[in-house]
Amino acid sequence: MTSARPAREAAMIPAFLPVLAAVAGVVYSSWVLQFLIDPKLDAVNGYVSELSATDQPYHGFFSGCDFLAGTLSIVVAAVVLRRLRPRGWALVGWAALLLFGVFSIGDSLFAMDCAPNSDPTCALRERAGTVSFAHEFHSVTSTLVVTSGIVSLIALTIAARRYGRWPVLARWSWPVMVVETGTALGTLPLMYFGLMLGVMERVQVTVISVWLFVIAVELYTGRRRARAAWTALRPVGPPDDRSAVREKAASP
């Protein structure tokens, strides 16, 4: 930090905020529990969202995890926007994280009716157009989740490297951004063939979870750096004592 104001603002980040970001990363990666509690769905070609389909036995749990991850992401982004008042690319990045939370909640509320990649009957229902509006709209919310997550990655990576205020983001967000963007682009040709979509989407979700952990670490270490800087900038002791110290230091 180069001045008292940014040091003071960053030091005002609540201590619980890094914890919320880390918890969001944990619950957003809840799909890994599929192999323990719901192994019937196709993890290679099936979407992660199929775990939350209303006809699945644990849909409430997986939908709840998406809702919680979205809510925590909104809180983290909103507090940062309120306390740090970022500008430029930083503003875009934190606003995109907030939208990521909003669309994640949308994912949980507009759950699919069934799992089309694991259930042939469900696939036929999709083709016949007999699924619900929530089922059809889920593809929109899922696309917006991925898009906002990538925008957050790209914008905060640029901001961290350009402004030099977030060393953790500057170091780790770059490889995370490359993997997430590359995976998203790699999904496009696979959608044409209908192969490995589940694997690619699980990689994307995992990278977003890692991104939330990176944010948590940056918020934690940034708060410690800022508080140390702000403490060093604050005057210590009453004015008379400081004057006495200066006079003593100036005396031969």
C-alpha positions as CSV (number, residue, x, y, z in Angstrom):
1,M,0.0,0.0,0.0
2,T,1.3,3.4,-0.9
3,S,-1.0,5.6,1.2
4,A,-2.9,5.6,4.4
5,R,-6.3,5.4,2.7
6,P,-5.9,2.1,0.9
7,A,-4.2,0.6,3.9
8,R,-7.0,1.7,6.1
9,E,-9.7,0.4,3.7
10,A,-8.2,-3.0,3.2
11,A,-7.6,-3.3,7.0
12,M,-11.3,-2.9,7.4
13,I,-12.1,-6.1,5.6
14,P,-13.8,-8.3,8.2
15,A,-11.9,-11.3,9.5
16,F,-14.7,-13.7,8.5
17,L,-14.6,-12.7,4.8
18,P,-11.7,-15.0,3.8
19,V,-13.5,-17.8,5.7
20,L,-16.7,-17.3,3.6
21,A,-14.7,-17.4,0.4
22,A,-13.0,-20.6,1.4
23,V,-16.3,-22.2,2.4
24,A,-17.8,-21.2,-0.9
25,G,-15.0,-23.0,-2.6
26,V,-15.6,-26.1,-0.6
27,V,-19.3,-26.3,-1.1
28,Y,-19.0,-25.4,-4.8
29,S,-16.9,-28.6,-5.3
30,S,-19.6,-30.8,-3.7
31,W,-19.9,-32.7,-6.9
32,V,-17.0,-35.0,-5.8
33,L,-19.4,-36.6,-3.3
34,Q,-21.2,-38.1,-6.3
35,F,-18.9,-41.0,-6.2
36,L,-19.9,-41.7,-2.6
37,I,-23.7,-41.1,-2.5
38,D,-25.0,-41.1,-6.1
39,P,-22.7,-43.2,-8.4
40,K,-25.4,-44.1,-10.9
41,L,-25.1,-40.9,-12.9
42,D,-22.7,-40.7,-15.8
43,A,-19.7,-38.7,-14.6
44,V,-18.0,-38.8,-18.0
45,N,-20.7,-37.4,-20.2
46,G,-23.3,-36.2,-17.7
47,Y,-23.4,-32.6,-16.5
48,V,-22.8,-31.7,-12.9
49,S,-26.2,-30.1,-12.9
50,E,-27.8,-33.5,-13.3
51,L,-26.9,-34.2,-9.7
52,S,-29.4,-31.4,-8.8
53,A,-32.2,-32.7,-11.1
54,T,-35.4,-33.0,-9.2
55,D,-35.8,-36.7,-9.8
56,Q,-32.5,-37.5,-8.2
57,P,-32.3,-38.8,-4.6
58,Y,-29.9,-36.1,-3.4
59,H,-31.0,-33.2,-5.5
60,G,-31.8,-31.1,-2.4
61,F,-28.2,-31.5,-1.1
62,F,-26.5,-30.5,-4.4
63,S,-28.9,-27.7,-5.1
64,G,-28.4,-26.4,-1.5
65,C,-24.6,-26.4,-2.1
66,D,-25.0,-24.3,-5.2
67,F,-27.3,-21.9,-3.3
68,L,-24.9,-21.6,-0.4
69,A,-21.8,-21.1,-2.7
70,G,-23.7,-18.4,-4.6
71,T,-24.9,-16.7,-1.4
72,L,-21.4,-16.6,0.1
73,S,-19.9,-15.4,-3.2
74,I,-22.4,-12.5,-3.2
75,V,-21.5,-11.6,0.4
76,V,-17.7,-11.7,-0.3
77,A,-18.0,-9.6,-3.5
78,A,-20.5,-7.1,-1.9
79,V,-18.2,-6.5,1.1
80,V,-15.2,-6.0,-1.0
81,L,-17.0,-3.6,-3.3
82,R,-18.3,-1.7,-0.3
83,R,-15.1,-1.5,1.7
84,L,-12.4,-1.2,-1.0
85,R,-14.4,0.6,-3.6
86,P,-12.4,-0.8,-6.5
87,R,-12.2,0.8,-9.9
88,G,-11.4,-0.2,-13.4
89,W,-10.6,-3.9,-14.0
90,A,-10.9,-4.6,-10.2
91,L,-14.5,-3.3,-10.2
92,V,-15.3,-5.5,-13.2
93,G,-13.8,-8.5,-11.5
94,W,-15.5,-8.2,-8.2
95,A,-18.8,-7.3,-9.8
96,A,-18.5,-10.4,-12.0
97,L,-17.9,-12.5,-8.8
98,L,-21.1,-11.0,-7.4
99,L,-23.0,-12.0,-10.6
100,F,-21.4,-15.4,-10.4
101,G,-23.1,-15.8,-7.0
102,V,-26.5,-14.6,-8.3
103,F,-26.4,-17.0,-11.3
104,S,-25.3,-19.9,-9.0
105,I,-28.4,-19.3,-6.9
106,G,-30.3,-19.3,-10.2
107,D,-28.8,-22.7,-11.0
108,S,-30.1,-24.1,-7.8
109,L,-33.6,-22.5,-8.1
110,F,-34.1,-23.6,-11.8
111,A,-33.1,-27.2,-11.4
112,M,-33.4,-29.7,-14.2
113,D,-36.3,-32.2,-14.2
114,C,-34.2,-35.2,-14.9
115,A,-30.7,-36.3,-16.1
116,P,-30.8,-36.4,-19.9
117,N,-27.3,-37.9,-20.3
118,S,-27.9,-40.7,-17.9
119,D,-31.6,-41.3,-18.5
120,P,-32.8,-42.1,-22.1
121,T,-36.4,-41.3,-21.2
122,C,-35.3,-37.8,-20.0
123,A,-33.4,-37.2,-23.3
124,L,-36.6,-38.1,-25.2
125,R,-38.6,-35.7,-23.0
126,E,-36.1,-32.9,-23.9
127,R,-36.4,-33.6,-27.6
128,A,-40.2,-33.7,-27.4
129,G,-40.3,-30.4,-25.4
130,T,-42.2,-31.8,-22.5
131,V,-39.8,-30.7,-19.8
132,S,-40.5,-27.8,-17.5
133,F,-39.5,-24.1,-18.0
134,A,-37.0,-24.5,-15.1
135,H,-35.3,-27.4,-16.9
136,E,-35.0,-25.4,-20.1
137,F,-33.9,-22.2,-18.4
138,H,-31.2,-24.1,-16.4
139,S,-29.0,-24.1,-19.4
140,V,-29.2,-20.2,-19.4
141,T,-28.2,-19.9,-15.8
142,S,-25.4,-22.5,-16.2
143,T,-24.0,-20.5,-19.1
144,L,-24.1,-17.3,-17.2
145,V,-22.4,-18.9,-14.2
146,V,-19.4,-20.0,-16.3
147,T,-19.3,-16.7,-18.2
148,S,-19.3,-14.6,-15.0
149,G,-16.7,-16.8,-13.4
150,I,-14.4,-16.4,-16.4
151,V,-14.9,-12.7,-16.5
152,S,-14.1,-12.4,-12.8
153,L,-10.9,-14.5,-13.4
154,I,-9.8,-12.4,-16.3
155,A,-10.6,-9.0,-14.9
156,L,-9.0,-9.6,-11.5
157,T,-6.0,-11.2,-13.1
158,I,-5.5,-8.0,-15.2
159,A,-6.1,-5.8,-12.1
160,A,-3.7,-7.7,-9.9
161,R,-0.9,-7.5,-12.5
162,R,-1.6,-3.9,-13.5
163,Y,-2.1,-2.3,-10.1
164,G,0.2,-4.5,-8.0
165,R,-2.0,-4.5,-4.9
166,W,-2.8,-8.2,-4.8
167,P,0.3,-10.3,-5.0
168,V,-1.5,-13.6,-4.4
169,L,-3.9,-13.0,-7.2
170,A,-1.1,-11.8,-9.4
171,R,0.8,-15.0,-8.9
172,W,-2.0,-17.6,-8.9
173,S,-4.9,-16.2,-10.9
174,W,-3.0,-16.3,-14.2
175,P,-2.6,-20.2,-14.4
176,V,-6.1,-20.6,-13.0
177,M,-7.5,-18.3,-15.7
178,V,-5.6,-20.1,-18.5
179,V,-7.0,-23.5,-17.4
180,E,-10.6,-22.2,-16.9
181,T,-10.6,-20.4,-20.2
182,G,-9.0,-23.2,-22.1
183,T,-11.4,-25.7,-20.7
184,A,-14.4,-23.6,-21.6
185,L,-13.1,-23.2,-25.2
186,G,-12.4,-26.9,-25.4
187,T,-15.9,-27.7,-24.4
188,L,-17.3,-26.2,-27.6
189,P,-16.1,-28.9,-30.1
190,L,-16.9,-31.6,-27.6
191,M,-20.5,-30.3,-27.5
192,Y,-20.8,-31.1,-31.2
193,F,-19.8,-34.8,-30.7
194,G,-21.5,-35.1,-27.3
195,L,-18.4,-36.6,-25.7
196,M,-16.5,-36.0,-22.4
197,L,-18.8,-33.1,-21.5
198,G,-19.1,-34.2,-17.9
199,V,-15.3,-34.4,-17.5
200,M,-14.8,-30.9,-19.0
201,E,-17.5,-29.4,-16.9
202,R,-16.1,-30.9,-13.7
203,V,-12.7,-29.5,-14.5
204,Q,-14.4,-26.0,-14.9
205,V,-16.2,-26.3,-11.6
206,T,-13.0,-27.5,-9.9
207,V,-11.1,-24.5,-11.3
208,I,-13.8,-22.1,-10.0
209,S,-13.5,-23.7,-6.6
210,V,-9.7,-23.2,-6.7
211,W,-10.4,-19.6,-7.8
212,L,-12.5,-19.0,-4.7
213,F,-9.7,-20.4,-2.5
214,V,-7.2,-18.1,-4.2
215,I,-9.5,-15.2,-3.4
216,A,-9.8,-16.4,0.2
217,V,-6.0,-16.5,0.6
218,E,-5.6,-13.0,-1.0
219,L,-8.3,-11.6,1.4
220,Y,-6.5,-13.1,4.4
221,T,-3.0,-12.1,3.5
222,G,-4.1,-8.8,2.1
223,R,-5.9,-8.0,5.4
224,R,-2.8,-8.8,7.4
225,R,-0.6,-6.7,5.1
226,A,-3.0,-3.8,5.2
227,R,-3.4,-3.9,9.0
228,A,0.3,-3.9,9.4
229,A,0.8,-1.0,7.1
230,W,-2.1,0.9,8.6
231,T,-0.6,0.4,12.1
232,A,2.8,1.6,10.9
233,L,1.2,4.7,9.5
234,R,-0.9,5.6,12.6
235,P,0.8,7.9,15.1
236,V,1.7,6.2,18.4
237,G,1.3,7.9,21.8
238,P,0.0,11.4,22.7
239,P,1.3,14.5,20.9
240,D,3.5,15.6,23.8
241,D,5.3,12.2,23.9
242,R,5.9,12.3,20.2
243,S,7.4,15.8,20.5
244,A,9.6,14.7,23.3
245,V,10.8,11.8,21.2
246,R,11.6,14.0,18.3
247,E,13.5,16.5,20.5
248,K,15.5,13.7,22.1
249,A,16.3,12.3,18.7
250,A,17.4,15.7,17.5
251,S,19.6,16.5,20.5
252,P,23.4,15.7,20.2
